[in-house]
Amino acid sequence: MPTTNLPFALQLPLAGAVLALVVWLLLDRLGRRCRSGSLVRALLLNGRLSLAGTVLLSSVGWWLAGPDQGLQVRDLLLSIGVVWTLLRWRRELKQRDEHYAAQLLPHLAPKDQLFLFDVLDKLFCSAALLVVLFKALELLGVSAGVLITAGGFGAAALGFGARTIVENGLSGLSLYINRPFTLGDTINLPALNLLGTVEKVGWFYTELRDPDRQRIYIPNGIFTSQALQNLAQIDNRRIWIEFGLRYADRGRIEAIIHTLGERLETLTGIDRVRDRLVHFVDYGDSGLLLRLLCFGASGDLQAAWALRQQVLLLIGEVVEQAGAAMPFPTRTVISNDGPTSTADAADPP
């Protein structure tokens, strides 16, 4: 029985349609075999439409352009399909970033997971941008040799005109590698008097939110040239309190210091491994100066505030039980007869 060969105009779109169907079914089968909720399953199922659609559109475009321009149209549509797939994958990652970050980086803290997972998001964007860039240069007829030659001049131009951009970009890469802070950390730049919570780390700028809820955009190059304090990495917050006693209570100092030392042991939230010190440190203008030092059991700021409140109340209680009192501040009054110091305390020294 004689075989009838289809003409090129019919073979190409039919073959593309069959191949697109095969790609769809293959990705669907593989994706549904993966564990529900897994990243691989999500990527395979999200890639069905873009990859199968790319195959179909490429074959149709090749067919419509004809034998002469068909290959160029096919390559262009394939490049567009790759970008389409990368963007669909990126959208899926952004929608469930916490879920997928926990899958890929289970041994890291949640903030570190999101911080490193953000690198993957930027890699998808960079890959899509590179595909578009090189395809656009190819369509413009720019050869590889021209790109290499222009690269030498481009390097020189970057060395002079774009030094800051390159510095910020390399510093952004360094932030992802060294991780001096992660998303959600509160950082302080003492030299610039800047304090804020990290909300976003970009290639060139890092976005902070200051205590007044204002957004601050800091060039990444700043972090490689300025000292940085990561307040979120404090292991134990220090509680440092200075208080005074009346001069008439000098004989009660030792009893107050001893009682405070014992009572500090009973406070909840205090670190019993670190130093707990109470000392008489100086004779002040209006009273005897004492100093108390202890540390919180964690680096949590709210817990440290609560502990400081407990310690302040404890100091007042111990001083009162000892029959002592805290002096009022001394004021200097300027009169025609000259400066005169007066004390507001009920029992002047």
C-alpha positions as CSV (number, residue, x, y, z in Angstrom):
1,M,0.0,0.0,0.0
2,P,1.6,3.3,-1.0
3,T,2.6,5.8,1.7
4,T,1.4,9.4,1.5
5,N,3.9,11.9,2.9
6,L,2.4,15.1,4.3
7,P,3.9,18.4,2.9
8,F,6.2,20.5,5.1
9,A,3.4,23.0,5.8
10,L,1.4,20.2,7.5
11,Q,4.1,18.1,9.0
12,L,5.6,20.9,11.2
13,P,2.5,22.1,13.0
14,L,1.2,18.6,13.5
15,A,4.5,17.4,14.9
16,G,4.6,20.4,17.2
17,A,1.1,19.8,18.5
18,V,2.0,16.1,19.2
19,L,5.2,17.1,20.9
20,A,3.5,19.7,23.0
21,L,0.9,17.2,24.1
22,V,3.7,14.7,25.0
23,V,5.6,17.4,27.0
24,W,2.4,18.3,28.9
25,L,1.5,14.7,29.7
26,L,5.1,13.9,30.7
27,L,5.4,16.9,33.1
28,D,2.0,16.2,34.5
29,R,2.8,12.5,35.1
30,L,6.1,13.3,36.7
31,G,4.7,16.2,38.8
32,R,1.9,14.1,40.2
33,R,4.3,11.3,41.2
34,C,6.1,13.8,43.5
35,R,5.1,14.4,47.1
36,S,2.2,16.8,47.5
37,G,3.4,20.3,48.4
38,S,7.0,19.6,47.3
39,L,9.0,22.2,45.3
40,V,9.7,19.8,42.5
41,R,6.0,19.0,42.1
42,A,5.2,22.7,42.0
43,L,7.8,23.5,39.4
44,L,6.9,20.6,37.1
45,L,3.2,21.4,37.2
46,N,3.8,25.1,36.8
47,G,6.0,24.4,33.8
48,R,3.4,22.4,31.9
49,L,1.7,25.4,30.3
50,S,4.8,27.4,29.4
51,L,6.9,24.5,28.1
52,A,4.2,22.8,26.1
53,G,2.9,26.2,24.9
54,T,6.5,27.1,23.8
55,V,6.8,23.9,21.8
56,L,3.5,24.5,20.1
57,L,4.1,28.2,19.4
58,S,7.6,27.5,18.1
59,S,6.4,24.9,15.6
60,V,3.6,27.2,14.4
61,G,5.9,30.2,14.2
62,W,8.4,28.1,12.2
63,W,5.6,27.0,9.9
64,L,4.3,30.5,9.3
65,A,7.7,32.1,8.7
66,G,8.6,29.5,6.1
67,P,11.9,27.7,5.4
68,D,14.0,30.8,5.1
69,Q,13.2,32.7,8.4
70,G,11.6,29.7,10.2
71,L,14.7,28.8,12.3
72,Q,15.2,32.3,13.6
73,V,11.6,32.6,14.6
74,R,11.7,29.2,16.3
75,D,14.8,30.2,18.3
76,L,13.2,33.5,19.3
77,L,10.0,31.8,20.5
78,L,12.1,29.2,22.4
79,S,13.9,31.9,24.2
80,I,10.7,33.6,25.0
81,G,9.4,30.3,26.3
82,V,12.4,29.9,28.6
83,V,11.8,33.4,30.1
84,W,8.1,32.6,30.5
85,T,8.9,29.4,32.4
86,L,11.4,31.1,34.6
87,L,8.9,33.9,35.5
88,R,6.2,31.3,36.3
89,W,8.5,29.4,38.6
90,R,9.6,32.7,40.3
91,R,5.9,33.6,40.9
92,E,5.3,30.2,42.5
93,L,8.3,30.6,44.7
94,K,7.2,34.1,45.9
95,Q,3.7,32.9,46.7
96,R,4.9,30.2,49.1
97,D,8.4,31.3,50.0
98,E,8.3,30.2,53.6
99,H,7.0,26.8,52.8
100,Y,9.6,26.0,50.1
101,A,12.4,27.7,52.1
102,A,11.7,25.3,55.0
103,Q,11.9,22.3,52.5
104,L,15.2,23.4,50.9
105,L,17.0,24.6,54.1
106,P,15.5,22.6,57.0
107,H,18.5,23.0,59.3
108,L,18.6,26.8,59.2
109,A,16.6,29.3,61.3
110,P,13.5,30.6,59.5
111,K,15.0,34.0,58.9
112,D,18.1,32.5,57.4
113,Q,15.9,30.3,55.2
114,L,14.1,33.3,53.8
115,F,17.3,35.2,53.3
116,L,19.0,32.5,51.3
117,F,15.8,31.6,49.5
118,D,15.8,35.2,48.3
119,V,19.0,34.4,46.4
120,L,17.1,31.8,44.3
121,D,14.5,34.4,43.5
122,K,17.2,36.7,42.2
123,L,18.8,33.9,40.2
124,F,15.6,33.3,38.3
125,C,15.3,37.0,37.5
126,S,19.0,37.2,36.5
127,A,18.7,34.1,34.3
128,A,15.6,35.5,32.5
129,L,17.3,38.9,32.0
130,L,20.4,37.3,30.5
131,V,18.3,35.2,28.1
132,V,16.5,38.3,26.9
133,L,19.7,40.3,26.6
134,F,21.6,37.8,24.6
135,K,18.7,37.1,22.4
136,A,18.2,40.8,21.7
137,L,21.9,41.2,20.9
138,E,21.7,38.2,18.5
139,L,18.7,39.7,16.7
140,L,20.6,43.0,16.3
141,G,23.4,41.1,14.7
142,V,26.0,41.5,17.4
143,S,28.5,38.7,17.2
144,A,30.4,37.1,20.1
145,G,33.7,38.7,18.8
146,V,32.1,42.2,19.1
147,L,30.9,41.4,22.6
148,I,34.4,40.3,23.7
149,T,36.0,43.4,22.1
150,A,33.4,45.7,23.7
151,G,33.9,43.9,27.0
152,G,37.4,45.4,27.3
153,F,36.2,48.9,26.8
154,G,33.2,48.2,29.0
155,A,35.6,47.1,31.8
156,A,37.4,50.3,31.5
157,A,34.2,52.3,31.6
158,L,33.0,50.4,34.7
159,G,36.3,51.2,36.4
160,F,35.7,54.9,36.1
161,G,32.0,55.7,35.5
162,A,30.3,52.8,37.2
163,R,32.6,52.1,40.1
164,T,29.9,52.7,42.7
165,I,27.4,50.5,40.9
166,V,29.9,47.6,40.7
167,E,30.9,48.1,44.3
168,N,27.2,48.0,45.5
169,G,26.5,44.9,43.3
170,L,29.6,43.0,44.6
171,S,28.7,44.1,48.2
172,G,25.2,42.8,47.7
173,L,26.6,39.4,46.6
174,S,28.9,39.5,49.7
175,L,25.8,40.0,52.0
176,Y,24.3,36.8,50.7
177,I,27.6,34.9,51.1
178,N,28.7,36.2,54.6
179,R,25.2,36.9,56.0
180,P,26.0,39.6,58.6
181,F,22.3,40.0,58.9
182,T,19.1,38.4,57.6
183,L,15.5,39.6,56.9
184,G,13.8,40.8,60.1
185,D,17.1,41.6,61.9
186,T,17.5,45.0,63.6
187,I,20.8,46.5,62.7
188,N,22.7,49.7,63.7
189,L,25.3,51.7,61.8
190,P,26.9,53.8,64.5
191,A,29.0,56.0,62.1
192,L,25.8,57.0,60.2
193,N,23.5,57.0,63.2
194,L,21.1,54.7,61.4
195,L,19.0,52.1,63.1
196,G,16.3,49.9,61.5
197,T,14.9,46.5,60.7
198,V,15.9,44.8,57.5
199,E,12.9,44.3,55.2
200,K,14.6,43.6,51.8
201,V,18.1,43.0,50.5
202,G,18.6,43.8,46.9
203,W,21.6,43.6,44.6
204,F,22.4,47.2,45.0
205,Y,20.4,48.6,47.9
206,T,19.1,47.2,51.3
207,E,15.8,48.5,52.6
208,L,15.4,49.2,56.3
209,R,12.5,50.4,58.4
210,D,13.5,52.8,61.1
211,P,11.8,53.1,64.6
212,D,9.6,55.8,63.2
213,R,8.4,53.4,60.4
214,Q,10.2,55.3,57.7
215,R,11.9,53.4,54.9
216,I,15.6,53.8,54.5
217,Y,17.5,52.7,51.4
218,I,21.2,52.0,52.0
219,P,23.7,51.3,49.2
220,N,25.2,47.9,49.9
221,G,28.7,49.3,49.6
222,I,28.1,51.0,53.0
223,F,28.1,47.6,54.7
224,T,31.7,46.8,53.5
225,S,33.1,50.1,54.7
226,Q,31.2,50.9,57.9
227,A,31.0,49.1,61.2
228,L,27.7,47.2,61.7
229,Q,25.9,46.1,64.8
230,N,23.4,43.3,64.5
231,L,21.1,43.8,67.5
232,A,19.2,40.6,66.7
233,Q,22.3,38.5,67.4
234,I,22.7,39.7,71.0
235,D,22.8,36.6,73.2
236,N,22.3,38.3,76.6
237,R,21.1,41.9,77.1
238,R,22.9,43.8,79.8
239,I,20.9,45.4,82.6
240,W,22.9,48.3,84.0
241,I,21.3,50.5,86.6
242,E,22.8,53.3,88.7
243,F,20.9,54.6,91.7
244,G,21.6,56.7,94.8
245,L,21.2,56.7,98.6
246,R,21.1,59.6,101.0
247,Y,24.4,60.4,102.8
248,A,22.7,59.6,106.0
249,D,22.2,56.0,104.8
250,R,26.0,55.2,104.5
251,G,25.8,52.7,107.2
252,R,23.1,50.7,105.4
253,I,25.0,50.3,102.2
254,E,26.5,46.8,102.9
255,A,23.1,45.4,104.0
256,I,21.4,46.8,100.9
257,I,24.2,45.4,98.6
258,H,24.0,41.9,100.3
259,T,20.2,41.8,100.1
260,L,20.1,42.8,96.4
261,G,22.7,40.1,95.6
262,E,20.5,37.5,97.2
263,R,17.2,38.7,95.7
264,L,18.7,38.8,92.2
265,E,19.0,35.0,92.3
266,T,15.2,34.7,92.6
267,L,14.3,36.8,89.6
268,T,12.9,35.1,86.5
269,G,14.5,35.8,83.2
270,I,18.0,36.5,84.6
271,D,21.2,34.8,83.4
272,R,22.7,33.1,86.4
273,V,25.9,32.2,84.5
274,R,26.9,35.8,83.8
275,D,28.0,38.3,86.5
276,R,25.5,39.8,88.9
277,L,27.2,42.7,90.7
278,V,26.1,45.4,93.1
279,H,28.7,48.0,94.2
280,F,29.1,51.3,95.9
281,V,30.9,53.3,93.3
282,D,31.1,57.0,94.3
283,Y,30.1,60.0,96.4
284,G,27.7,62.0,94.2
285,D,26.6,65.6,94.4
286,S,23.4,64.7,96.1
287,G,23.9,61.2,97.5
288,L,25.9,58.0,97.6
289,L,26.1,56.3,94.1
290,L,25.6,52.6,93.7
291,R,25.6,50.4,90.6
292,L,23.8,47.2,89.7
293,L,24.8,44.9,86.8
294,C,23.1,41.7,85.5
295,F,22.2,40.1,82.2
296,G,19.0,38.7,80.7
297,A,18.8,35.0,79.9
298,S,18.1,35.8,76.2
299,G,18.6,38.5,73.7
300,D,14.9,39.4,73.4
301,L,14.4,43.1,73.8
302,Q,11.0,43.0,75.4
303,A,12.2,40.4,77.9
304,A,15.1,42.7,78.8
305,W,12.7,45.6,79.4
306,A,10.5,43.4,81.6
307,L,13.6,42.3,83.5
308,R,14.8,45.8,84.0
309,Q,11.4,46.8,85.4
310,Q,11.7,43.9,87.9
311,V,15.1,45.0,88.9
312,L,14.1,48.7,89.4
313,L,11.1,47.6,91.5
314,L,13.4,45.3,93.5
315,I,15.9,48.1,94.2
316,G,13.1,50.3,95.6
317,E,11.7,47.5,97.7
318,V,15.1,46.6,99.2
319,V,16.1,50.2,99.9
320,E,12.7,50.8,101.7
321,Q,13.0,47.6,103.8
322,A,16.5,48.7,104.9
323,G,15.1,52.0,106.2
324,A,17.0,54.0,103.7
325,A,15.8,56.4,101.0
326,M,16.9,57.8,97.7
327,P,17.9,61.5,97.5
328,F,16.3,64.1,95.4
329,P,18.6,65.8,93.0
330,T,20.5,68.9,94.1
331,R,19.6,72.2,92.3
332,T,21.8,75.3,92.0
333,V,19.8,78.6,92.4
334,I,21.3,81.8,90.9
335,S,20.6,84.9,93.1
336,N,22.1,88.3,93.6
337,D,24.1,86.9,96.5
338,G,25.7,84.3,94.3
339,P,25.0,80.6,93.5
340,T,23.4,78.6,96.3
341,S,22.9,74.9,96.3
342,T,19.7,73.6,97.7
343,A,18.5,70.0,98.2
344,D,15.0,68.9,97.5
345,A,15.4,65.9,99.9
346,A,13.4,65.7,103.1
347,D,16.6,64.9,105.0
348,P,19.4,67.2,103.5
349,P,22.9,65.7,103.7
